[in-house]
Amino acid sequence: MGKTSKLVTLESLAAQAGVSTATASRALAGNPRLSTQTRERIVALAREMGYEPRAKLAGAARRRQGVIGLVVAGLKNSFSTYLLEHMHDECAAAGYNVVLIVDSLEDHDDRLTALVQEKLDGLILTTANIGSPIVERLQANGIPFVLSVRNSDHPGVDVVEIDNAIAGEEAALHLHALGHRRIGFLMGPQNTSTSRDRFSGSSRLLASVGSPILSELVLWGSYSHESGYSGLLTMMQRPEPPTALICGNDVVAIGALEAAHKHRIAVPGDLSLVGFDDIPLAGWHVVQLTTIRQPIQEIARVSVRCLIDRIEKRDRRPARREILPAHLVTRATTAPPR
């Protein structure tokens, strides 16, 4: 006789199958990157042992909690702060309390999953990286969640974002149309869909107009003021520095703008700058940053609504990918090159 599902954890299933917990999660989530033989073997073993993702049991508990978890990697990026504020308001309007969870999502243990099963109705992940292991773990355990702003590239996951590749194209097209041909990049982490897609969009556009990106004009860093500040100084020390920079987000761009002002690099006279997000600070009179505007409030609204549909309506429709519009906001940090 098989064990009851209450006694069978993902860890015990993985141990019995002789694989890692992450591999067991991938198999149960139907990840196509695993071989069909491995997936079928683990799924059959889960059935034999009586393992279940506890979706029904957890669902009943979640309805009683009335609490949603908002997960962010950190609070230094003010875009995250504004996004979380709007998400909090949307959750409150729908009758849910909010728990803020600061987590890198790179830890392979099961603490976050256990927290959701015991205390929360579901999660909105605002800072997932490409291939984040927590995504497969949440899928395998039948926990409602939504990826907001970033995509993890896992199949069958609800995602709310802008088309970052098109946004990257728009930023590059703006600078190229002004006459810039040496365009540099101060991007965020390479393992984020936002950085990857914005860069690929810009690359595609510039290649199509005969201005391919030069490797020495590309720096990858963090989404931080410090990364923008140090990145600008590094970039302007190149033998042939760029005449314009596309920055991974507004925080990076504002860091670069501060470095330019301190080191007497005229913006936009000597260097044009473009950011992404259009956080309120970008529009301040002393900043006036040209940027790609993300609809922060709408991202929050759609993300919360999508999650609540999964929680309350037991929504079994295929995964949703909501692509919201973004557009260029031209201000004082871009102009034709000298």
Secondary structure, DSSP 4 states (H G I P E B T S, - for coil): -PPPGGG--HHHHHHHHTS-HHHHHHHHTT-TTS-HHHHHHHHHHHHHHT----HHHHHHHHHHH-EEEEEES-SSSHHHHHHHHHHHHHHHHTT-EEEEEE--S---SSHHHHHHHHH-SEEEESSPPTT-HHHHHHHHTT--EEEES-----TT--EEEE-HHHHHHHHHHHHHHHT--SEEEEE--TTSHHHHHHHHHHHHHHHHTT-PPPGGGEEE--SSHHHHHHHHHHHHTSSS--SEEEESSHHHHHHHHHHHHHTT--TTTT-EEEEEE--GGGGSTTT--EEEEP-HHHHHHHHHHHHHHHHHS---SPPPEEEE--EEE--TT-----
